[in-house]
Amino acid sequence: MAEAFRPWHRTGPENVGGQPYTVMLTEDGCPAGTASPTPAGRIPWFTVLAILACVVVLLGEFFENARGVQPGGEPPQDCYLQLHVNGWLFCAASIAVNPFLGPANDTLARMGAKETDRIVHDGEVWRLVAPLFLHAGLVHLAVNAAALLQLGPRLEAIYGSLRVGCIYLASGVFGVIASAIMAPRSISVGASGAICGLMGASLGEVIENWNSYECPACRCCGLLSVCLLQLSMGTAPMVDNFQHVFGFCMGLVMSMATFEYLPMRARMTTSVPSKCRRHLLQTVAVSMIYLLFAAGVLALFGEWDAHLFCPWCAKLACIPFPWGCSSSSPGACWWDCNPCSAGALSANISWVGSKQNGSISLRCPLNYIGNGYSDLTVQHMDVSSFQRSDLMRLCLDKCSDVARL
């Protein structure tokens, strides 16, 4: 089978023979006539396994979302779209509850969504990793899978599954840490931060090997289009742009530390200053990775109050849609970003005698992001048919300090 070649023109110092030269590189970065470390037909194992894991976990979300729901009758809003398979019930919430065709917020919270309070105060540090495999719904997973299929196989073909996997996981975890610091009152899920890390790594690879591309600007424009799609999706509930932005930055830095300069990788003659520059860049990048993770962990568990330094930053995690709509007008927005619907709302229900004489202990989100929550008890409530939608309405009615976004 014929190889696809593209010219790579070296600039700068001349080669040993004293003449400038042009070398043909194959699509995997190797010069013509040398053995390719990425043979044709190589399976991008990490990309395949990551998507497969996310699909399996999403099925688990639908199953968990149906727990406790009795078949038949009018389906509740949290389990509105139902599917019965051999006696097993899978369901998704209505569009009004979850625009991504996925489970309700409390299901995602039980399965490991990012919740700062549980991470910091309950020691559930596994929630820094679990969101990478959880998704808000079918739409969310489809968009992320398409982006990963565009980025992952190419990077794996050039640099191997191990390096790509390390960048993916590290970027995703760092994005979750940043999200937990910047938006501690909302829950969030998704591999978007990890995928944005691969975007950052791809951009770093293009910049480092700019002269190896026939049209590097075209490659950058392609990455920009995928990045804009991820950022627009980050304005919806359960997905936030802090994971996207900080995951992208971590991927960019990690590409400088782990990806090789293609001519050096192909064992082509390079000048001593070029090699020294490359080694210095790797040293700086590794130091930055360590410092960024250390600063993130210290800020998270030190309960650093991001609101004091950036009061408007939390609004980047969610924007009412259609953009410009008034969330105070019922039905004007597809979704709103009120703290009562941000996902971390919870309550304990009890009753004396009958459910018509119940009381609800509600955890009210406070107006300022750094102050957390306050407890409120509402008595003499009929809790016989109480649902999560009723909980959000109760929050809006009773929690006087809620920010009206």
N, C-alpha and C positions, 0 to 999 in steps of 0.2 A: 504494500500500500504506500502511495506517495506521501512524503512528508510535506506539511505546509510550512513555508519559510517566510520570514520577513527580515529585512536588513536591519542591522544595528550598527550605527555609525559612531565610532568612538571619537570623542572630542578631547582636546587637551594634549598631554604629552604624546610624543611619537613612540612607536614600539621599539623593540630592541634593534630591529633592522634599520631604523632611522626613517621609516616611511609611515605615513598614516595608513590605517587599514580599515576595511569593512568586513564584518563577520556576519554570516547568516545564522540567525537563531530560529529554532523551531518554536512552536507555540508553547512548549513547556519551559522555554528559557535555555535550552541546550544548543550549542553550536552544531551545525550540520556535520554529520559523520560520526558523532559521538553517541554513546549509549544513553538513552533517555531513562531517567529515574522514574518516570511516570508513564508506563506503557499504555498504549491505546486500549480503551475498554476498561480501565481501572475503575472499580466501584468506589464512589465517595462514601465510605462507610459511615463516617460521623454524620453527614447530612442525612443519610437514609435512616440511621438509628434515632437521630434527634426528632425527625418528623414522625417516625413510627411511635416513639415514646409519647409525644404530644397527642397523637390521635388516640392512643390507648387511655391516656389520662382524661381526655375530653369525654370519652365514653363513660369512664368512671364518674365524672362530674354529673352527667345526665342521670346515671343510676342513683347517685347519692342525692340528687335534687328531688328524686321521686320517693325518697324514704318517708314513710309515714302518710303518704297520700293514698286514699282509698279509691280504687277504680270505680267508675260510674259516677253519675251526677255531674253537676257543673264543676269543671276543673278550676282550681284556684289560680290566681294570677302568677304565683311563683312556679306553678307546674301546669302551664296552660297548653303547651304543645306536647302531646303525649304519644308515645309509641310503645305498643305491647309486643314483646317478642318471647314466645314460649313461656308465658306466665311472668316474665320480667318486665318491669315498667321503667322506661326511660322518658324523661321529659325536660323541656326547656321552658323558661319563663316567657311571659308575653313580651311583645315588642316594647310596651310601655315600661316594663320592669327592666328588661335587658335588650338594648337595640342590636346586640351582636348575635342574637339567637342562641343564647346560652342559659346557664342556671342562674338562680337568684344570688344576691350578694352573700347571704349567710351561708350558702353552700360552698362558695369559693373560700369564705373565711374558715370554715371547718376543714377544708382540704389543704390549707396552707398558704392562702394569699398573704401578701405583705400587710402586716399590722404592727405598727411600731410599738404599741403598748405591750403586746404579747412578746415581741422580740426582746425588748429591753427589760421589762419587769417580770415576765414569766419565764424568761430564759429559753424561749422557743427560737433558737438561732437557726434551726432548719428552715425557717420561713425566709431566710435570705437566699436559699437555693430553690425551694419548692415553686415559687412563682415562675421560674424559667420553663416549667413543664405544664403549668396551668394556663388555660386561655378563657377569655370571657365568653366565647361562643364559636359557632361555626364560621362566621364572617371573620372574626379575629384570627382563627387558626388558618383559614384559607389565605389571607393576606400575608401572614408570616411565613407559611409554607412556600408560597410563591417567591417571596423575597429570598428565603434561604436556598431554594433551588437555583436561583439566579447567581447567588454569591458563593455558596459552599463548594459545589463541585469544582469550579475553576481553581479556587484557592487550594483545595485538597490535592488537585492534580499537580500543582506546582510545588507546594510546601509540605504536603502530607497531612494525614488526618490528625495526628497528635498535636501539631502546632495549631491547626485550625480549631481543634477541640479546646485547647487551653485558652485561646483568645476568646472563643465563644462563651465558655463558662466564667472566666474572669471578668469579662465585660458585663455579662448578665448579673453577676453577684454585685459588682461595683455599682451598677445601675440601681439595683434594689436598695443598697445601702444609702445611696444618694436620695432616692425616693423616700425612704424611711425618715431621713433627716428633714427634707424640704416639704414633704406633705404627710405628716405623721397621723393625721386624722382620717385619711382615706385608705381604703384597701386598693391594691392593684395586683394584676397578674399579667403573664405573657412573656414570651421569649423575645419581645421587641428590643429590649435593651441589649441582649446578646447579639441579635441580628444587626442592630446598629453598630455594635462592636466590629462585626465583620465588614460593615460598610467603611468604618474608619480604618480598618486594616487594609482594605482594598484601596482606599485613597492613599494611604501611606506607601503602599506598594507601587502605585502608579507614579507618585511623586519621586520615589527613589529610583525608579527605572523609566523615567520620562522618555529618554531617547530610544528605549526599546520598543515603543509603541508607534504604530503607523499614525494613529490619531488619539493621542492621550486625552485631548480635550473631549472627544466623544465619549471615552470611558468615564470621565468625570461627570459629564452631563447625565449619563445613565445612572450613576450612583446618586446624583442629586435628585433625580426623579423618584427613585425608591425612597430616599431619605424624606422627601416632602410628603410622600404618602404615609410614612410612619408617623411623621410629626402631626399631620392632620388627624390621624386615628388617635393620637395621644391626647386630643382634646375631649374625648368621650369618657364616660365613667368607667372605672375599673382598669383603665389604661392611662398612664400619665407620661408626660414628656420628660420628666426628670430621668427616668430610666433610659430614654432614647438619647438624650444629650450626653449624659455622663457615660453611658455605655459606648457611644461613638468615640468620645475622647479617650477612654481606656483602650479601645481597639486600635486607635491611631498610635498611641504610645507603645502598645505591645507589638505592633507590626515593626516598629523601629528596633525593638529588642530581639525579635524572633525570626523575622523574615530576612533572607539573605539577598544581597545585591546580585542580580542575575548574572552579570559577567563574572563576578567572583565565584559564584556558585558553579559556573561552567568551567572554572579553572582557567580563565583567560588572563592574559598578562595585564596587570593593573599597576599603577604607580604606587610607590610607598606612601605618598601623602593621601591617596584615596583609601588605602587600607587603614591608615591611622585615623582618618576621619570616620570611617565606618566603625572601627572599634570604639572610638570615643563616643559616637552616637549611641551605640549599644549600651555602654556604661551609663550614660546619662539617662537613657530610657529605663533601664532596670532600676536605677535609683528613684526615678519618678514614680514607677509602679509601686515600689515599696512605700514611698512617702504618701502617695494618694490613698492607698489602702489603710495605712496607719492613721492618717488624718480622718478618714471616713469612719473607721471603727471608734476612734476616740470621740469624735463628734456625736456619733449615734448613742453610744453607751454613756457618754457624759451628758446626754440630754441637752445638746446645744440647741438653742432656740433660734431657728432660722428666721422666724417672723420679725425678730428685733432688727435684723440686718437687711431683710428683704420682705417687707410686708405684703407686696403684691405677687411674690413668686408662687405662692400656693395656688393662685388662680390659673397658672399655666398648666396645672395638672388636669383641669377640666374647664371647658367653656361651653355654655348653653348653646344648643343647636336647634334650628338654623341660627347662625351667628348673627347677633344683634337682636334676638328675640328677648322678650321680657319674661323672666321666670316667675314673676309675681302674677302673671295672667294665666289662669288655668288653660291648658291645652295649647298655649302659644309655642312652647318648645317641645321638641322630641324628647329631650332630657334636660334636667337642670342640675346645677352643681351645688345645691344647698347642702350644708353639713349633715342634715338629717338623712339625705339620700346618698351620702358619700361612701357608705358601705360598712363602717365600723360601728354602727348603731346597734345596741343590744338592750334587752329588758328581761326582767324576771316577773313571771305572772303567778299569782296565788289567789286563792279564794276561800271564803268561810261559808260553809253550808252548801252553796251552789255557785255555779260559774256566773250567775247574774249578780253576785255580790263579790266581785273580785277586786284586786288591787294590782297595780303595775309599778314595779320599781324600774325607772327609766334612767339611762345614762345619757345626759344631755351634753352635746358638744358645746363648748364655750366659744365666745365670739373671737377670741384671739387664739391663734394656732398653737402657741406655746403653752397655754394654760390647761389644755387637755379637756377634762370632762367634769361635770358635777352630777350628783345623784338627786333624783326627784321621784317621789312616790305619789301616784295618782290612785285614789281610793274610790270605792263604789262604782266600779266599771263592770259592764257586761262583757266578759271575756270568753263567752261560749263559742264565738266564731271569729276570734281575733286573728288577723293575718298580718303579714309584714307591711302591707300597704296601710293598714290601720296604725301600725307602729310609727310609720313615717308621718302620718297626719297628726298623731298625738304629739310627736316631737315638735312639729311646726306650731301646734297650738299651745303647748305647755312650756316649751323651752324658750324663755323670753330672751336669752342672750345669744340666740342663734344668729349668725350672720346671714342676711338676706342677699344672696349673690345674684 
